[in-house]
Amino acid sequence: MVSQVKAAPVNDDYLYLLDTCERQFTAITKNLGYYVTSLVIADLNRDNKNDIVFICESYSYVFIIFNSGNNNFNDPIRYSMSDPLSSLTVADVNDDNNLDIIVGISQYNCLMTILLNNGTGSFNKMINLISDSSRQVSSVIVVDINNDGKSDIIISSAEANIIGIYLNKGDELFDDMKTYSVDSFPMSVYATDLNDDNKSDIIVANTKSNSISILFNQGDGNFSDPINYPVDTGPIFVTAADLNHDNQSDIILVNYFSNNIVIYLNNGSGNFTRYTNFSAQANPLSVALNDYNSDGSIDIIVPNYHSNNIQVFFNDKSGIFSQSTTYITYPHPRAVAAADLNNDDKPDIAFGNGNYVAIILSRCDLFDKP
């Protein structure tokens, strides 16, 4: 069963989505000029309110929108970088219990920049990680690869057909990047324990070769040669989560040209079975994962770039997604994240497109549970 909610404009700043849950759809910034390519929700200033950090295509800025409470957000603050940015994540990389911002560069002066958080949400110190050759960064994640308690950095570079790993040495220092070759045009990388050995393995979505690569962690900061699996057309984003409550990480793959999301269930030993797929609308770009209807299972939130909407697919607790809700949005939604933005213990959605960062606030006690 699919339900669809249309947005009715009220003025230039606000739109409202009215359904049984009265979810409110609010633009919190506008006229950015370029597409929002990556967006993260996190508490950056330790005030117990989730903030929004994002980057835009062809812009050399990191934007932060601080949450002031009561469903209000401050105007964006921006930090100038040396080059346009292509990817974004947040993590504590220097063990001071503050979330730092890690961005990938789309030009060639350096490969990665880390903005260090001073604890109040100010980022006045930067670390540049230099590559030995010119590579653009397609995606970036942070995970402890070698179980030493430090946050390491993994990138993918679509143009170079590689993933790169920076091991964290502590004291705000990183080893030189170690690279692994994968299939053609790796647009997205993710890391989690896939074979139940308490070590984070790597999954890569290779867009032009229509494949995913899996590299298993050998436990010393090194990885096996990639194992490549054919998939549907245009894999552009990959992530993982336990979708069927068996304590194993299942793979969620977004296929841009096939217009679908495919679930691969993990058998516990690092082998995967294509379990189900469900149709998105035109050109899905990524997903956000959250228990959106508070039933104890992970749901999937999808921005559909050319359909101008966001779909929420509800998990029936076994990894089947037979029901969904669609929110019509501003044109070309591209980046999406889900977390509680107004401290009501309900997950909200933040997304970005060409001119806006906007949120869908969950404002009801009862959700559309399947």
FITORLO-612111 format. One record per residue (C-alpha): z, x, y. Coordinates in pm, whole numbers. Each point is the difference from the previous one (the first is absolute). Layout:
BEGIN
Z; X; Y
...
This chain:
BEGIN
0; 0; 0
-100; 139; 339
134; -121; 334
-144; 101; 333
165; 1; 340
-201; 10; 319
112; 155; 325
-11; -216; 314
-3; 196; 327
275; -79; 248
-66; 269; 260
-135; 352; 12
310; 149; -158
115; -248; -265
-141; -185; -297
193; -224; -234
-53; -66; -367
144; -334; -104
60; -84; -364
297; -118; -202
177; 326; 78
-90; 7; 371
-98; 363; -5
-53; 125; 352
-292; 230; 79
57; 208; 313
-204; 272; 167
237; 273; 114
-255; 232; 153
-366; -38; 87
-310; 170; 136
56; 321; -193
-369; 74; 15
-49; 135; -352
78; -122; -348
353; 43; -127
-57; 214; -309
355; 47; -129
329; -178; 67
354; 48; -130
320; -202; 43
322; 206; 12
329; 33; 190
-76; 305; 211
303; 0; 233
270; -100; -251
93; -325; 175
-44; -212; -316
-319; -158; 136
-340; 80; -144
-253; 150; 242
-379; 34; -28
-193; 327; 15
-379; 11; -13
-313; 199; 76
-347; -105; 116
-346; 117; -94
-132; 278; 227
328; 13; 197
214; 312; 30
325; -194; 28
287; -115; -217
121; -339; 125
354; -132; -52
114; -355; 72
379; -19; -1
168; -320; -114
242; -129; 266
130; -288; -211
-25; -377; 38
-368; 11; -101
-82; 226; 296
-172; 337; 2
-28; 264; 271
-329; 120; 139
-163; 273; -208
107; 360; 53
-266; 256; -78
9; 366; -102
-307; 208; 72
-150; 209; -281
-258; 277; 20
-267; -191; -194
-82; -353; -115
214; -123; -291
-103; -146; -333
314; -68; -207
370; -65; 42
329; -24; -188
371; 42; 76
270; 187; -192
296; 230; 55
-156; 344; -48
286; 218; 130
301; -163; -166
170; -120; 319
0; -368; -104
-252; -91; 270
-349; -130; -71
-271; 235; 120
-367; -90; 56
-272; 179; -196
-362; -36; 114
-329; 130; -133
-264; 136; 234
-358; -126; -3
-130; 308; 180
45; 365; -80
253; 189; 212
272; -56; -256
40; -223; -303
341; -164; 33
253; -54; 278
364; -95; -53
188; -161; 289
369; 69; -50
245; -277; 88
305; 106; 203
197; -298; -131
-56; -234; 293
-367; -74; -65
-126; 282; 224
-253; 243; -146
-13; 307; 223
-44; 270; -264
-311; 37; -212
-99; 203; -304
-368; 74; -61
-115; 73; -354
-318; 204; 4
-266; -5; -269
-204; 304; -100
-319; -199; 57
-119; -305; 189
96; -322; -174
62; -348; 129
298; -191; -136
-80; -339; -151
351; -98; -110
348; 148; -13
318; -73; -195
338; 171; -26
192; 40; -327
229; 254; -168
-245; 158; -244
218; 268; -158
336; -182; 0
167; 244; 237
121; -271; 238
-259; 82; 268
-286; -216; 120
-341; 149; -83
-332; -111; 151
-311; -110; -191
-332; -64; 171
-347; -104; -104
-315; 126; 171
-303; -218; -69
-253; 243; 144
133; 293; -204
57; -199; -324
350; 142; -35
364; -88; 14
233; 248; 165
370; 63; -50
247; 159; 241
327; 89; -172
302; -22; 231
197; 326; 7
276; -132; 227
88; 109; 354
-313; -186; 121
-228; 235; -191
-272; -86; -252
-201; 201; -250
-372; 39; 57
-198; -296; -123
-96; 6; -368
-312; -200; -83
-134; -187; -304
-359; -120; -32
-54; -367; -82
-297; -237; -12
-216; -93; 296
151; -113; 331
373; -44; -72
105; -247; 269
353; -79; -121
280; 180; -182
333; -122; -139
277; 162; -206
251; -146; -243
134; 66; -351
-269; -132; -233
118; 130; -339
377; -48; 19
92; 370; 25
172; -25; 341
-275; 198; 173
-239; -140; 260
-362; -10; -113
-303; -49; 227
-259; -282; 9
-317; 35; 208
-261; -265; 90
-346; 163; 12
-222; -232; 201
-350; 138; -55
39; 85; -370
158; -340; -77
289; 161; -183
369; 75; 13
151; 336; -84
346; 50; -150
171; 339; 15
319; 38; -201
290; 201; 139
88; 307; -206
344; 26; 159
-35; 324; 194
-203; -121; 295
-325; 25; -196
-216; -278; -143
-233; -45; -295
-374; -17; 48
-101; -347; 114
-78; -268; -257
-273; -224; 140
-45; -369; -80
-296; -220; 103
90; -303; 211
-173; -271; 204
-218; 71; 304
152; 159; 309
363; 82; -85
149; 65; 342
378; -34; -37
247; 56; -283
372; -54; -38
244; -75; -283
303; -218; -75
170; -168; -294
-180; -336; -3
113; -140; -336
367; 104; -13
-31; 262; -277
128; 290; 216
-341; 169; -2
-222; 69; 302
-320; -204; -16
-309; 88; 204
-136; -228; 274
-354; 90; 100
-193; -142; 297
-378; -6; -45
-175; -38; 334
-351; -81; -121
106; -201; -306
223; -215; 224
284; 2; -250
342; 134; -87
43; 136; -353
331; 42; -182
35; 268; -267
316; -38; -208
186; 313; -109
96; 25; -367
275; 251; 81
-173; 318; -115
-243; 34; 288
-273; -212; -157
-129; -307; 180
-166; -324; -99
-205; -208; 240
216; -310; -3
-138; -230; 263
-199; -12; 317
-17; -257; 276
-257; -60; 268
76; 91; 357
-229; -111; 279
-249; 225; 176
81; 372; -11
373; 47; -68
120; 332; 142
358; 53; -118
309; -185; -124
365; -31; 94
254; -73; -274
307; -219; 48
187; -283; -167
-143; -239; 255
135; -324; -145
338; 135; -110
-40; -75; -371
76; 351; -125
-359; 112; -61
-230; 223; 206
-275; -190; 183
-319; 149; 145
-111; -34; 364
-366; 77; 74
-190; 37; 330
-364; -106; -45
-200; 184; 261
-312; -216; 23
171; -332; -79
237; 30; 298
302; -99; -204
300; 121; -195
64; -130; -351
337; -7; -176
-28; -9; -380
313; -120; -178
116; 169; -320
97; -238; -281
243; 269; -129
-237; 131; -269
-253; 172; 227
-231; -302; 25
-88; -111; 352
-139; -353; -28
122; -146; 331
-59; 121; 353
34; -85; 366
-252; 103; 265
76; 69; 366
-295; 1; 238
50; 286; 247
-167; 184; 283
-334; 155; -102
-12; 287; -247
360; 50; -119
20; 351; -135
355; 134; -39
294; -202; -135
370; 48; -80
280; -237; -104
373; 18; 73
274; -197; 175
-66; 29; 374
262; -242; 137
300; 57; -229
-10; -340; -165
-35; 148; -351
-355; -134; -31
-308; 224; -24
-238; -10; 296
-354; 137; 27
-130; 241; 263
-370; 75; 24
-250; 165; 229
-365; -50; 80
-232; 103; 282
207; -108; 297
339; -115; -122
309; 75; -197
140; -335; -107
273; -141; -222
42; -306; -219
369; -91; 13
146; -197; -289
208; -267; 170
109; -229; -280
254; -12; -281
-240; -122; -268
-312; 192; -92
-317; -115; -170
112; 103; -345
-258; -39; -275
